Amino acid sequence: MKIALLSRKPDLYSTRRLVEAATARGHDIRVLDTLRCYINISTEPPLVYYQGEALTGFDAVLPRIGTSITAYGAAVLRQFERMGVYALNSSMAISVARDKLRTLQLLAQAGIPLPKTGAACAQEDVAALIDMTGGAPLVIKLLEGTQGIGVVLAETRQAATSVIEAFYGLQTNLLVQQFIREAGGSDIRCIVVGGVVVASMKRQAKTGEFRSNLHRGGSATPVRITREERAMAVKATRVVGLDVAGVDLLRSAGGAVVIEVNASPGLEGIETATGKDVAGSVIRYLERRVRVE
């Protein structure tokens, strides 16, 4: 199988592991810098070019598209899809997953438990927004934030009002969520591949921090999840339309809730914490999909 791996950084852990896993199974895999790909939209057949070369003969494309280049990355991926190349994940699913409000709306529509969550656009609605999500303390998230950046815990109503109004003043988009205190600064990251949870870890925030992201200094350990949590992670991935996803859960007093579905989850933390060959699971699933296609 000839695989294109869209990644801006070939030396990134996740990229290297996918290359290793594909090569070990006898596949021809090529890393392509997403922003160096250019496309001829009007031609038939459609084509993707890379450093002057027309990219042809690929059976599959693995997108590792960063949040900051979602729009262009999805366009490149769509062009591969137009060429008949199987994409894991699809351009549509990635675009949906990167729209946090749309993702949460889809999850809620599907009956998947979420923290109390709200969004507004005008400063005049801030008080109602805070009331709607259960009052302080609450979590304020920038819609464009990643790796815990742009996530603020407001302990008091006054603090929440000030932070929300400040963000509105900067013309940024945000959502407000109930703070799950009983989670104790931890969450659970599940990696779903082809409808199966292949690995799960508990991330614990460092002392004095509520964000459990490993990039924020959190620690990770393997965790055994319940049947309900497993089903929730798989359903959330399916609802968003992804083949491979990182689904983040919080354990609340009323049961687990989903807080995020990540279309391009990092592999270093989960493989290190669990010892699982997640990259290999991705390649094996890709083999099954391309074979039946």
C-alpha positions as CSV (number, residue, x, y, z in Angstrom):
1,M,0.0,0.0,0.0
2,K,1.3,3.5,-0.9
3,I,0.4,6.0,1.9
4,A,0.7,9.8,2.0
5,L,1.1,11.1,5.5
6,L,0.3,14.8,5.8
7,S,2.4,16.3,8.5
8,R,4.3,19.6,8.9
9,K,6.9,18.0,11.1
10,P,8.4,14.6,10.1
11,D,10.4,14.4,13.3
12,L,7.3,14.7,15.5
13,Y,6.8,11.6,17.7
14,S,3.3,10.8,16.2
15,T,4.6,11.2,12.6
16,R,7.7,9.0,13.3
17,R,5.6,6.3,14.9
18,L,3.1,6.1,12.1
19,V,6.0,5.9,9.6
20,E,7.7,3.1,11.6
21,A,4.4,1.1,12.0
22,A,3.6,1.4,8.2
23,T,7.2,0.5,7.2
24,A,7.3,-2.5,9.5
25,R,4.2,-3.9,7.8
26,G,5.8,-3.5,4.3
27,H,4.0,-0.3,3.2
28,D,5.5,2.6,1.2
29,I,4.8,5.7,3.2
30,R,5.8,9.3,2.4
31,V,5.6,12.3,4.7
32,L,4.3,15.4,2.9
33,D,4.4,18.9,4.4
34,T,0.7,19.9,4.2
35,L,1.5,23.5,3.4
36,R,3.9,22.6,0.6
37,C,1.1,20.7,-1.2
38,Y,-0.7,22.7,-3.8
39,I,-3.7,21.8,-5.8
40,N,-5.1,22.4,-9.3
41,I,-8.8,22.7,-8.5
42,S,-10.2,23.3,-12.0
43,T,-8.5,20.4,-13.8
44,E,-10.0,17.0,-14.5
45,P,-8.7,14.7,-13.2
46,P,-8.0,16.6,-10.0
47,L,-4.4,16.7,-8.9
48,V,-2.2,17.5,-5.9
49,Y,1.3,18.7,-6.5
50,Y,4.3,18.6,-4.1
51,Q,7.5,20.5,-5.0
52,G,6.7,20.4,-8.7
53,E,5.6,16.7,-8.7
54,A,2.1,15.5,-9.4
55,L,1.2,13.1,-6.6
56,T,-0.3,10.0,-8.1
57,G,-0.6,6.3,-7.2
58,F,-1.5,6.7,-3.5
59,D,-3.9,4.2,-2.0
60,A,-4.5,6.1,1.3
61,V,-3.8,9.4,3.0
62,L,-3.2,9.8,6.7
63,P,-3.9,13.4,7.8
64,R,-2.0,14.9,10.8
65,I,-3.4,18.4,10.3
66,G,-2.7,21.0,13.0
67,T,-5.5,23.2,14.2
68,S,-3.9,26.4,12.8
69,I,-4.0,25.1,9.2
70,T,-7.4,23.3,9.4
71,A,-8.9,25.1,6.4
72,Y,-6.1,24.6,4.0
73,G,-5.3,21.1,5.3
74,A,-8.9,20.1,4.7
75,A,-8.8,21.5,1.2
76,V,-5.7,19.4,0.4
77,L,-7.3,16.4,1.9
78,R,-10.5,16.9,-0.1
79,Q,-8.4,17.0,-3.3
80,F,-6.9,13.6,-2.4
81,E,-10.5,12.4,-1.8
82,R,-11.5,13.7,-5.2
83,M,-8.7,11.6,-6.7
84,G,-10.2,8.5,-5.1
85,V,-7.6,8.2,-2.3
86,Y,-9.0,6.8,0.9
87,A,-8.6,9.3,3.8
88,L,-8.3,8.4,7.4
89,N,-10.0,10.7,8.7
90,S,-12.1,12.4,6.1
91,S,-11.9,16.1,5.4
92,M,-15.5,16.6,6.4
93,A,-15.1,14.8,9.8
94,I,-11.9,16.8,10.6
95,S,-13.7,20.1,9.8
96,V,-16.6,19.1,12.0
97,A,-14.3,18.0,14.9
98,R,-12.4,21.3,14.7
99,D,-15.7,23.3,15.2
100,K,-16.1,22.7,19.0
101,L,-19.6,24.2,19.1
102,R,-20.8,22.0,16.3
103,T,-19.2,19.0,17.8
104,L,-20.9,19.5,21.1
105,Q,-24.2,20.2,19.5
106,L,-23.9,16.9,17.5
107,L,-23.0,15.0,20.7
108,A,-25.9,16.5,22.6
109,Q,-28.3,15.7,19.8
110,A,-27.1,12.1,19.9
111,G,-27.8,11.9,23.7
112,I,-24.1,11.7,24.8
113,P,-23.7,13.2,28.3
114,L,-21.9,16.6,28.4
115,P,-21.1,19.1,31.2
116,K,-23.6,22.0,31.2
117,T,-22.4,24.0,28.3
118,G,-23.5,27.4,26.8
119,A,-22.4,30.0,24.3
120,A,-23.3,33.6,23.6
121,C,-22.0,36.4,21.6
122,A,-23.1,39.7,23.3
123,Q,-21.9,41.2,26.6
124,E,-25.5,41.8,27.5
125,D,-26.1,38.0,27.7
126,V,-23.1,37.2,30.0
127,A,-25.2,37.0,33.2
128,A,-27.7,34.7,31.6
129,L,-24.9,32.6,30.2
130,I,-23.4,32.1,33.6
131,D,-26.7,31.2,35.2
132,M,-27.5,28.8,32.4
133,T,-24.3,26.8,33.0
134,G,-24.8,26.6,36.8
135,G,-22.9,29.6,38.0
136,A,-19.3,29.8,39.3
137,P,-17.0,28.1,39.4
138,L,-17.0,27.5,35.7
139,V,-14.6,26.9,32.8
140,I,-14.3,29.3,29.9
141,K,-12.8,27.9,26.7
142,L,-11.7,29.7,23.5
143,L,-13.0,27.8,20.6
144,E,-9.7,28.1,18.8
145,G,-7.6,26.9,21.8
146,T,-5.6,23.6,21.8
147,Q,-3.5,21.7,24.4
148,G,-5.1,23.6,27.2
149,I,-4.3,27.0,25.9
150,G,-7.2,29.4,26.1
151,V,-8.9,27.5,28.9
152,V,-9.6,29.5,32.1
153,L,-11.2,28.4,35.4
154,A,-13.3,31.3,36.9
155,E,-13.8,30.6,40.6
156,T,-16.3,33.4,41.2
157,R,-19.1,35.0,39.3
158,Q,-17.3,38.3,39.2
159,A,-14.2,36.6,37.8
160,A,-16.3,34.8,35.2
161,T,-18.0,38.0,34.1
162,S,-14.6,39.8,33.8
163,V,-13.0,37.0,31.7
164,I,-15.9,36.6,29.4
165,E,-16.3,40.3,28.8
166,A,-12.5,40.6,28.2
167,F,-12.6,37.8,25.6
168,Y,-15.7,39.4,23.9
169,G,-13.8,42.7,23.8
170,L,-11.0,40.9,21.9
171,Q,-13.7,39.5,19.5
172,T,-12.9,35.9,20.3
173,N,-15.3,33.0,20.2
174,L,-15.8,31.0,23.4
175,L,-17.9,28.6,25.2
176,V,-18.7,28.2,28.9
177,Q,-18.9,24.9,30.7
178,Q,-19.7,23.6,34.2
179,F,-16.7,22.9,36.3
180,I,-16.6,19.3,37.4
181,R,-14.9,19.7,40.7
182,E,-15.2,16.0,41.7
183,A,-12.9,15.1,38.7
184,G,-10.1,16.4,40.9
185,G,-8.1,17.9,38.0
186,S,-8.1,14.7,36.0
187,D,-9.6,13.4,32.8
188,I,-9.5,10.3,30.7
189,R,-8.2,10.2,27.1
190,C,-9.5,7.3,25.0
191,I,-8.0,6.5,21.6
192,V,-10.6,5.1,19.3
193,V,-9.6,3.4,16.1
194,G,-12.2,1.9,13.8
195,G,-14.9,1.8,16.5
196,V,-12.7,0.2,19.1
197,V,-11.0,1.8,22.1
198,V,-7.4,0.7,21.7
199,A,-5.9,2.6,24.6
200,S,-6.9,4.8,27.5
201,M,-5.0,6.8,30.0
202,K,-5.8,9.0,33.0
203,R,-4.3,12.5,32.8
204,Q,-3.7,14.3,36.2
205,A,-3.1,18.0,36.4
206,K,0.0,19.1,38.4
207,T,-0.5,20.7,41.8
208,G,-2.2,24.1,41.6
209,E,-3.5,23.5,38.0
210,F,-6.9,22.3,36.8
211,R,-5.9,21.5,33.2
212,S,-4.7,18.0,32.8
213,N,-3.1,18.3,29.4
214,L,0.4,16.8,29.3
215,H,1.6,20.0,27.6
216,R,0.6,21.8,30.7
217,G,2.7,19.6,33.0
218,G,0.1,16.9,33.7
219,S,1.0,13.3,34.3
220,A,-0.4,10.2,32.6
221,T,-1.1,6.6,33.8
222,P,-3.0,3.7,32.2
223,V,-6.6,3.4,33.3
224,R,-9.3,0.8,33.1
225,I,-12.5,2.3,31.7
226,T,-16.0,1.0,32.2
227,R,-18.2,-0.5,29.6
228,E,-20.3,2.6,29.6
229,E,-17.3,4.9,29.1
230,R,-16.0,2.7,26.3
231,A,-19.4,2.8,24.5
232,M,-19.5,6.6,25.0
233,A,-16.1,7.2,23.5
234,V,-16.9,5.0,20.5
235,K,-20.3,6.7,20.0
236,A,-18.8,10.2,20.2
237,T,-16.2,9.2,17.5
238,R,-18.9,7.8,15.3
239,V,-21.2,10.9,15.7
240,V,-18.5,13.2,14.6
241,G,-17.7,10.9,11.7
242,L,-14.1,10.1,12.5
243,D,-12.3,6.8,12.0
244,V,-9.5,7.7,14.5
245,A,-10.1,10.1,17.5
246,G,-9.0,11.0,20.9
247,V,-12.1,11.3,23.1
248,D,-11.7,13.1,26.5
249,L,-14.0,12.2,29.4
250,L,-14.5,13.5,32.8
251,R,-15.9,11.4,35.7
252,S,-18.6,13.5,37.3
253,A,-20.8,12.6,40.2
254,G,-23.6,11.8,37.7
255,G,-21.3,9.6,35.5
256,A,-18.9,10.2,32.7
257,V,-19.3,13.2,30.4
258,V,-17.5,14.0,27.1
259,I,-15.6,17.2,27.0
260,E,-13.8,17.0,23.6
261,V,-13.3,14.9,20.5
262,N,-9.8,15.3,18.9
263,A,-9.4,14.5,15.2
264,S,-5.6,14.4,15.4
265,P,-4.6,13.0,18.9
266,G,-1.0,12.8,19.8
267,L,0.5,9.3,20.3
268,E,3.5,10.0,22.5
269,G,1.6,10.4,25.8
270,I,-0.8,7.5,25.3
271,E,1.8,5.0,24.0
272,T,4.3,5.9,26.8
273,A,1.7,5.7,29.5
274,T,0.0,2.5,28.3
275,G,2.7,0.6,26.4
276,K,0.2,0.1,23.6
277,D,1.1,0.1,19.9
278,V,-1.5,2.7,18.9
279,A,0.3,3.6,15.7
280,G,0.2,-0.1,14.7
281,S,-3.5,-0.2,15.4
282,V,-4.0,2.7,13.1
283,I,-2.1,1.1,10.2
284,R,-3.8,-2.3,10.7
285,Y,-7.2,-0.6,10.5
286,L,-6.1,1.3,7.4
287,E,-5.2,-2.0,5.8
288,R,-8.7,-3.3,6.4
289,R,-10.4,-0.3,5.1
290,V,-8.3,0.0,1.9
291,R,-8.7,-3.7,1.2
292,V,-12.5,-3.6,1.3
293,E,-12.6,-0.3,-0.6
